């Protein structure tokens, strides 16, 4: 079997066999297929797509490239929640303790952010001494003790995906929906939970720029789940606006704690209520979604979610004093104010630029080896649709970068929004739910 033949077949829109896809994945894992041939195949997939049968076979081969986890020792209904990534998306850190408060077991392996999307692991690494690399035994023990655990992906879990992702990232093939679906689902299936709960972001701050692309990605992942007899629920949520008011690791941790005290932003709470309600209803077929969501809303008025979050930090070695004193953290060297240039209604029209701005301030990484400044980021003083006056502060830019870059930061910040004479249309946060 030769890789050139697989490239030619896919280039012509022909379906690859199970054995051909297994050969491909083994070649990626063992590095016996040259990088340029793998990227040529990926580009062919970009133009020709993959059939449902191919997608399931490819995901199976990816899954078999490494180890899977046995979570039988975790007692209770096990949920893995995943987001395709967005600006200001700290949902998992609120969802997990809220869901655990209701008896669900949240088992999550997460990653670091790259580009404009922040990673859950990066936020946790802002906590001094927090341990994000757990053994399977430590992972299971934390879940059973606290109700949830969030850890980084192990090197032995779907190693083919890690190598393929690195190639896609530098070859202009990162946005292939079939390969995104296989990447996400191979890792989710390897984890072995009862429910895979997916938050697919849709908009200028997401991979899926419009609802059609988000819907396609959602259905691809559901198709894969069905092929492995896994229950999959997908929420498509709006990312034409940032989630919450904080963008940046320590800043987002502050918003997480505020949310667990039921004093956080309404949009973050709405998303968590819907996600947790869906998971709770899936765990108990006698419970309606409306009743489940009511239970979640009541839980926000309880001290239990915040206590469980504290327990989680301690269980994974983090400095609890840091979390309890987030409001006392030192400020960055510079806090720059971005103001409205006229009066009217605020319209955030390019969330990609907002995410790019947070990276430039030091809150994200452009390449994997970049060092993140946990204190850097953006605080939105006004949100989409707010009426503002001339010279009113729209956002604060927190950075330790040289002040000589202030003009660059200000110019990019002004590209993220416009001030309109009429109030912009406010789209729903939850665009669709697909099961």
Backbone torsions as a table, in degrees:
resi	resn	phi	psi	omega
1	UNK	NA	136.4	-177.2
2	UNK	-124.5	138.8	-176.9
3	UNK	-62.6	-34.3	-179.8
4	UNK	-59.1	-32.9	179.3
5	UNK	-68.7	-37.8	178.3
6	UNK	-66.8	-38.2	177.5
7	UNK	-63.8	-45.4	-179.2
8	UNK	-62.2	-44.1	180.0
9	UNK	-60.7	-48.3	-177.5
10	UNK	-67.9	-35.6	178.4
11	UNK	-60.9	-32.6	179.4
12	UNK	-87.3	0.5	178.5
13	UNK	82.0	17.1	179.9
14	UNK	-87.3	155.5	-177.0
15	UNK	-85.4	131.0	176.8
16	UNK	-82.6	147.3	179.7
17	UNK	-80.3	166.8	177.9
18	UNK	-58.8	-43.0	-178.2
19	UNK	-66.3	-35.7	177.8
20	UNK	-66.9	-40.4	179.4
21	UNK	-69.8	-35.9	175.3
22	UNK	-64.3	-42.8	176.7
23	UNK	-58.5	-43.4	179.6
24	UNK	-61.2	-50.3	-176.3
25	UNK	-67.3	-38.3	176.7
26	UNK	-63.7	-37.3	177.9
27	UNK	-67.2	-35.5	175.6
28	UNK	-66.1	-46.4	-176.9
29	UNK	-64.8	-45.9	-175.7
30	UNK	-86.9	-4.7	-179.1
31	UNK	60.2	36.1	176.9
32	UNK	-94.2	-10.7	175.7
33	UNK	-106.1	129.1	-178.1
34	UNK	-60.8	148.2	-179.4
35	UNK	-55.7	-39.3	-175.5
36	UNK	-67.2	-28.9	177.2
37	UNK	-76.2	-36.3	178.1
38	UNK	-64.9	-43.8	180.0
39	UNK	-69.9	-30.7	175.3
40	UNK	-64.9	-41.7	176.7
41	UNK	-63.5	-43.8	179.6
42	UNK	-60.4	-40.4	178.4
43	UNK	-65.8	-35.8	176.4
44	UNK	-64.3	-38.2	176.6
45	UNK	-64.1	-37.4	178.7
46	UNK	-56.0	-41.7	-177.0
47	UNK	-87.6	-29.4	-172.9
48	UNK	-109.1	-15.5	-179.8
49	UNK	72.5	-172.2	177.1
50	UNK	-137.1	145.0	175.7
51	UNK	-75.2	165.4	178.3
52	UNK	-59.5	-41.8	-179.8
53	UNK	-64.6	-43.3	177.4
54	UNK	-60.3	-43.9	-175.8
55	UNK	-62.7	-42.5	179.4
56	UNK	-68.3	-42.2	179.6
57	UNK	-65.5	-40.4	178.9
58	UNK	-64.8	-43.7	178.4
59	UNK	-62.5	-40.1	178.5
60	UNK	-62.5	-42.8	178.8
61	UNK	-64.5	-40.1	177.1
62	UNK	-62.1	-45.1	180.0
63	UNK	-59.2	-41.6	-177.5
64	UNK	-78.1	-2.3	179.8
65	UNK	-75.3	-10.8	-179.0
66	UNK	-151.4	-157.5	-177.6
67	UNK	-86.6	160.0	168.9
68	UNK	-118.3	160.2	-179.4
69	UNK	-98.0	142.7	175.5
70	UNK	-105.0	107.7	-176.4
71	UNK	-103.5	22.6	-179.6
72	UNK	-60.8	-26.0	-179.6
73	UNK	-74.3	-11.7	176.2
74	UNK	-83.5	121.1	-176.9
75	UNK	-92.0	124.1	178.4
76	UNK	120.6	-179.2	-178.5
77	UNK	-80.1	118.7	-172.1
78	UNK	-97.4	129.8	-177.1
79	UNK	-123.7	135.7	170.8
80	UNK	-118.2	117.3	-179.2
81	UNK	-105.6	133.1	-177.3
82	UNK	-137.7	141.0	174.0
83	UNK	-113.7	145.1	176.7
84	UNK	-77.8	-1.7	171.0
85	UNK	103.0	132.2	179.3
86	UNK	-155.7	174.7	-177.7
87	UNK	-84.8	121.7	-178.1
88	UNK	78.7	17.6	-174.9
89	UNK	-85.9	97.8	177.0
90	UNK	-113.4	23.8	-171.4
91	UNK	-56.7	-43.4	-175.1
92	UNK	-58.4	-34.5	-176.5
93	UNK	-75.4	-15.4	173.1
94	UNK	-97.7	-43.4	-179.6
95	UNK	-56.6	-47.6	-172.2
96	UNK	-59.3	-52.5	179.1
97	UNK	-68.6	-31.2	177.0
98	UNK	-66.7	-46.6	179.2
99	UNK	-63.4	-41.2	179.3
100	UNK	-64.3	-32.4	177.9
101	UNK	-62.5	-24.9	-178.7
102	UNK	-98.7	11.7	174.2
103	UNK	94.0	-2.0	178.0
104	UNK	-79.7	152.6	176.5
105	UNK	-106.7	113.1	-177.0
106	UNK	-97.7	116.0	-177.9
107	UNK	-115.8	106.2	-171.4
108	UNK	-130.5	126.3	166.9
109	UNK	-104.8	128.1	-173.7
110	UNK	-125.9	173.6	-177.8
111	UNK	-129.3	175.9	174.9
112	UNK	-85.9	154.6	178.6
113	UNK	-77.8	155.4	173.4
114	UNK	-143.7	134.3	-175.6
115	UNK	77.5	-140.8	-172.3
116	UNK	-81.7	-15.3	-175.2
117	UNK	-92.9	126.1	178.8
118	UNK	-77.7	148.4	179.1
119	UNK	-101.8	145.7	178.4
120	UNK	-60.5	-38.6	180.0
121	UNK	-62.1	-38.6	178.4
122	UNK	-61.0	-39.4	179.5
123	UNK	-65.3	-42.5	-179.8
124	UNK	-68.6	-33.1	178.8
125	UNK	-69.3	-13.2	174.1
126	UNK	-69.8	-18.9	178.8
127	UNK	-83.4	120.1	-179.1
128	UNK	-54.2	133.6	175.2
129	UNK	71.1	3.1	-178.7
130	UNK	-65.1	133.4	-175.8
131	UNK	-98.8	115.9	-179.2
132	UNK	-106.5	-1.0	177.1
133	UNK	-115.6	99.3	-177.1
134	UNK	-108.3	147.3	168.7
135	UNK	-71.8	164.9	178.2
136	UNK	-58.7	-41.1	-179.8
137	UNK	-63.5	-42.3	178.7
138	UNK	-65.9	-40.1	178.9
139	UNK	-59.6	-49.9	-178.8
140	UNK	-65.6	-41.8	-179.0
141	UNK	-62.1	-40.7	179.3
142	UNK	-66.4	-41.6	178.6
143	UNK	-60.8	-46.5	-178.7
144	UNK	-66.8	-32.1	-178.2
145	UNK	-80.6	-45.8	-173.2
146	UNK	-98.7	-34.6	-174.5
147	UNK	112.6	-13.1	177.3
148	UNK	-161.0	159.4	172.7
149	UNK	-150.6	145.9	176.0
150	UNK	-127.6	121.9	-177.3
151	UNK	-134.9	163.6	176.6
152	UNK	-76.8	160.2	179.0
153	UNK	-69.4	132.1	178.3
154	UNK	-75.2	155.9	-177.8
155	UNK	-65.0	-25.1	-175.9
156	UNK	-91.4	-3.2	-179.9
157	UNK	-93.1	110.9	180.0
158	UNK	49.2	59.9	-179.1
159	UNK	-62.9	-27.9	178.7
160	UNK	-61.3	-35.9	-179.4
161	UNK	-65.8	-41.4	-179.3
162	UNK	-60.0	-42.8	-178.0
163	UNK	-72.4	-40.3	179.6
164	UNK	-67.6	-39.4	179.3
165	UNK	-60.4	-43.5	-179.2
166	UNK	-60.6	-38.3	178.2
167	UNK	-70.8	-42.1	179.5
168	UNK	-63.2	-36.4	-176.3
169	UNK	-63.2	-29.2	-176.5
170	UNK	-109.4	10.1	-176.3
171	UNK	-126.2	14.3	178.0
172	UNK	71.1	22.9	-178.1
173	UNK	-122.8	22.6	-177.6
174	UNK	-70.8	-25.5	-171.4
175	UNK	-97.1	22.1	178.3
176	UNK	-79.3	114.3	-171.7
177	UNK	-61.4	-38.7	179.7
178	UNK	-62.2	-41.2	-178.6
179	UNK	-75.4	-31.0	172.6
180	UNK	-63.2	-46.1	-179.3
181	UNK	-60.7	-46.6	-179.7
182	UNK	-65.1	-38.2	179.1
183	UNK	-62.0	-50.8	-179.2
184	UNK	-63.2	-50.8	-171.0
185	UNK	-72.5	-31.7	178.1
186	UNK	-61.3	-40.8	180.0
187	UNK	-73.1	-37.2	-179.9
188	UNK	-67.4	-42.3	179.5
189	UNK	-67.4	-37.0	178.8
190	UNK	-61.8	-27.4	-178.8
191	UNK	-75.1	-29.8	171.4
192	UNK	76.6	37.3	177.9
193	UNK	-86.1	169.9	178.9
194	UNK	-77.6	-29.9	-178.4
195	UNK	-136.2	134.9	171.5
196	UNK	-107.2	113.2	-175.9
197	UNK	-109.0	118.2	-171.9
198	UNK	-117.0	133.8	175.1
199	UNK	-110.4	102.4	-179.7
200	UNK	-92.8	116.4	-179.6
201	UNK	-81.1	145.4	-175.6
202	UNK	-136.9	120.6	177.5
203	UNK	144.0	-168.4	-174.2
204	UNK	-68.4	-17.7	178.6
205	UNK	-102.0	24.6	-174.8
206	UNK	-140.2	165.9	173.6
207	UNK	-60.5	-46.9	-179.9
208	UNK	-85.9	107.1	-173.3
209	UNK	-77.1	-24.3	-179.0
210	UNK	-137.1	171.6	-174.8
211	UNK	-65.2	-34.3	-179.8
212	UNK	-62.5	-44.2	179.4
213	UNK	-67.9	-40.6	178.9
214	UNK	-63.7	-41.9	179.1
215	UNK	-64.9	-39.6	178.3
216	UNK	-63.5	-45.1	179.3
217	UNK	-62.4	-43.1	178.9
218	UNK	-58.9	-47.0	-177.7
219	UNK	-69.3	-32.4	175.0
220	UNK	-61.8	-43.4	-178.5
221	UNK	-70.7	-34.8	175.7
222	UNK	-67.2	-39.9	176.7
223	UNK	-58.4	-44.3	178.8
224	UNK	-63.6	-44.6	178.6
225	UNK	-57.3	-43.5	178.5
226	UNK	-62.4	-36.9	178.7
227	UNK	-64.2	-23.2	178.9
228	UNK	-110.1	12.0	178.8
229	UNK	57.9	42.3	179.4
230	UNK	-109.3	140.6	175.4
231	UNK	-80.0	123.2	-178.2
232	UNK	-127.7	130.8	174.0
233	UNK	-123.9	132.9	-179.2
234	UNK	-119.6	128.8	170.7
235	UNK	-106.4	125.9	173.1
236	UNK	-97.6	118.7	-176.4
237	UNK	-121.0	153.5	-173.1
238	UNK	-73.8	129.4	174.0
239	UNK	-126.5	35.4	167.9
240	UNK	-90.7	8.1	175.2
241	UNK	-150.3	149.8	178.5
242	UNK	-68.2	157.0	178.8
243	UNK	-92.8	118.0	-176.7
244	UNK	78.8	-161.3	-177.4
245	UNK	-115.9	-7.8	-176.0
246	UNK	-111.8	135.5	176.4
247	UNK	-132.4	118.0	-174.1
248	UNK	128.9	149.9	-162.3
249	UNK	-66.3	-59.4	178.8
250	UNK	-67.2	-35.8	178.4
251	UNK	-62.5	-39.5	179.0
252	UNK	-71.9	-32.6	175.5
253	UNK	-61.9	-38.6	175.4
254	UNK	-59.0	-41.8	-178.9
255	UNK	-70.5	-32.4	175.5
256	UNK	-61.8	-50.1	-179.6
257	UNK	-61.6	-43.1	177.7
258	UNK	-60.3	-39.8	-180.0
259	UNK	-66.4	-39.1	179.1
260	UNK	-71.7	-16.0	172.3
261	UNK	-93.7	8.2	-178.5
262	UNK	61.6	34.5	177.6
263	UNK	-126.8	21.1	-178.2
264	UNK	-91.9	-176.4	-179.3
265	UNK	-67.4	147.1	-176.0
266	UNK	-64.2	-38.0	-176.2
267	UNK	-67.4	-39.3	177.4
268	UNK	-63.5	-43.1	178.9
269	UNK	-62.9	-42.8	179.7
270	UNK	-59.4	-43.8	-179.4
271	UNK	-65.8	-43.7	179.9
272	UNK	-65.1	-39.8	178.2
273	UNK	-60.8	-43.5	-180.0
274	UNK	-67.9	-46.2	-179.0
275	UNK	-63.8	-46.1	-178.9
276	UNK	-68.1	-38.6	177.3
277	UNK	-60.4	-42.6	178.1
278	UNK	-63.3	-42.1	179.6
279	UNK	-66.6	-41.2	-179.3
280	UNK	-66.1	-42.7	178.1
281	UNK	-65.2	-35.5	178.3
282	UNK	-66.6	-29.4	-178.9
283	UNK	-79.1	-16.6	-177.0
284	UNK	-142.3	99.1	-174.5
285	UNK	-62.9	-17.5	179.5
286	UNK	-82.4	-10.7	-176.4
287	UNK	-95.9	125.8	177.5
288	UNK	-76.0	159.9	179.4
289	UNK	-63.1	-39.8	-179.7
290	UNK	-62.2	-43.4	179.2
291	UNK	-66.7	-38.3	179.7
292	UNK	-64.5	-43.6	180.0
293	UNK	-65.0	-34.5	177.1
294	UNK	-63.7	-38.3	176.8
295	UNK	-63.4	-39.9	-179.6
296	UNK	-64.8	-44.6	-179.9
297	UNK	-58.8	-41.6	178.1
298	UNK	-64.2	-36.0	-178.9
299	UNK	-63.4	-30.8	178.2
300	UNK	-64.2	-21.5	178.2
301	UNK	-90.1	3.4	-178.3
302	UNK	-101.3	149.7	176.2
303	UNK	-77.0	-7.3	-172.1
304	UNK	-63.6	-45.5	-178.9
305	UNK	-57.1	-42.6	179.9
306	UNK	-66.8	-40.0	177.8
307	UNK	-60.2	-43.5	179.8
308	UNK	-65.4	-35.4	176.9
309	UNK	-64.0	-42.8	176.2
310	UNK	-61.0	-44.6	179.1
311	UNK	-59.8	-39.8	178.8
312	UNK	-62.8	-45.0	179.3
313	UNK	-60.2	-46.0	-179.6
314	UNK	-65.5	-43.2	-177.7
315	UNK	-61.1	-29.8	-178.9
316	UNK	-104.8	22.5	168.9
317	UNK	83.5	4.5	-175.7
318	UNK	-74.7	160.2	179.8
319	UNK	-81.8	103.6	-177.8
320	UNK	-65.4	-32.8	179.0
321	UNK	-61.6	-35.7	177.4
322	UNK	-62.0	-47.4	-178.5
323	UNK	-64.8	-39.3	-177.4
324	UNK	-76.1	-10.7	-178.3
325	UNK	-126.2	35.1	-179.6
326	UNK	-59.9	-31.7	-179.0
327	UNK	-73.0	-10.3	179.8
328	UNK	-102.7	6.1	179.6
329	UNK	-62.8	147.1	177.8
330	UNK	-64.4	148.0	177.9
331	UNK	-78.2	158.7	172.8
332	UNK	-67.1	164.8	-179.6
333	UNK	-58.5	-34.4	-176.0
334	UNK	-130.5	133.9	169.1
335	UNK	-123.6	104.7	-175.3
336	UNK	-95.2	138.0	-178.6
337	UNK	-100.5	129.9	175.7
338	UNK	-107.1	123.0	-172.5
339	UNK	-115.1	156.8	177.0
340	UNK	-70.4	135.4	-179.5
341	UNK	-87.9	-6.5	173.8
342	UNK	-161.6	178.6	-179.3
343	UNK	-98.2	155.1	-179.1
344	UNK	151.8	-148.5	-177.8
345	UNK	-111.4	136.1	-176.1
346	UNK	-78.2	127.9	179.0
347	UNK	-127.6	103.0	173.4
348	UNK	-74.5	111.7	-172.3
349	UNK	-115.2	-0.7	175.8
350	UNK	-150.3	91.5	-177.5
351	UNK	-74.2	-22.7	175.5
352	UNK	-59.3	-46.1	179.2
353	UNK	-63.3	-34.2	179.0
354	UNK	-65.5	-42.4	176.4
355	UNK	-65.6	-40.9	178.1
356	UNK	-62.2	-39.4	178.5
357	UNK	-62.0	-43.3	-179.9
358	UNK	-61.8	-36.4	177.8
359	UNK	-65.4	-45.9	-179.5
360	UNK	-63.1	-31.5	178.4
361	UNK	-71.7	-17.8	178.0
362	UNK	117.4	2.4	-174.7
363	UNK	-86.1	-8.9	-179.2
364	UNK	-140.3	-174.6	-179.0
365	UNK	-125.5	143.4	175.4
366	UNK	-89.4	-41.6	172.5
367	UNK	-120.5	162.1	-170.1
368	UNK	-62.3	-25.3	-176.7
369	UNK	-88.3	-2.8	178.8
370	UNK	-62.9	143.2	178.3
371	UNK	-95.1	128.1	-178.4
372	UNK	-87.7	138.4	172.0
373	UNK	-91.2	111.1	-175.0
374	UNK	-63.8	-21.8	-177.5
375	UNK	-87.6	-15.2	-176.3
376	UNK	-76.1	155.3	176.1
377	UNK	151.8	-159.3	-173.5
378	UNK	-133.6	136.9	169.8
379	UNK	-114.4	121.2	178.3
380	UNK	-85.0	117.1	178.5
381	UNK	-85.0	-20.9	176.1
382	UNK	-132.5	152.7	-179.3
383	UNK	-121.4	169.3	-176.9
384	UNK	-50.9	126.8	178.0
385	UNK	95.1	-10.8	-179.7
386	UNK	-68.9	145.1	173.1
387	UNK	-84.5	128.7	-176.0
388	UNK	-127.2	157.0	176.5
389	UNK	-103.6	161.0	177.6
390	UNK	-60.1	135.1	-179.5
391	UNK	72.1	7.6	173.9
392	UNK	-72.9	141.3	-178.3
393	UNK	-71.1	124.6	178.4
394	UNK	-92.0	-42.2	-178.9
395	UNK	-153.4	156.6	171.9
396	UNK	-106.8	134.4	176.6
397	UNK	-106.6	117.2	-177.8
398	UNK	-102.4	120.6	-177.3
399	UNK	-153.8	151.6	171.0
400	UNK	-106.8	7.8	177.3
401	UNK	-71.9	166.5	-177.8
402	UNK	-61.3	137.8	-179.0
403	UNK	-65.2	-17.8	177.7
404	UNK	-62.8	-15.8	179.9
405	UNK	-92.2	7.0	-176.3
406	UNK	-56.7	-42.6	-179.4
407	UNK	-60.0	-43.1	178.6
408	UNK	-61.4	-45.1	179.8
409	UNK	-63.3	-44.7	-178.2
410	UNK	-63.3	-43.9	-179.0
411	UNK	-62.0	-42.0	179.3
412	UNK	-69.5	-39.2	178.7
413	UNK	-59.7	-40.1	-178.9
414	UNK	-69.8	-18.7	176.5
415	UNK	-78.3	-13.0	-175.2
416	UNK	-83.0	-15.9	-176.4
417	UNK	-148.0	162.3	170.0
418	UNK	-130.6	159.7	175.7
419	UNK	-108.5	118.4	-174.9
420	UNK	-109.9	158.0	179.0
421	UNK	-74.7	-27.7	179.4
422	UNK	-114.5	149.0	-179.5
423	UNK	-64.9	126.3	-178.9
424	UNK	-68.1	155.6	178.2
425	UNK	-67.1	131.3	179.1
426	UNK	-97.0	109.3	179.9
427	UNK	-75.4	159.2	177.5
428	UNK	-66.9	148.1	175.8
429	UNK	-72.6	-45.5	178.4
430	UNK	-94.8	109.1	-176.3
431	UNK	-85.0	-39.4	178.8
432	UNK	-157.6	155.5	170.4
433	UNK	-125.2	124.2	-176.6
434	UNK	-122.6	129.5	179.9
435	UNK	-122.9	NA	NA
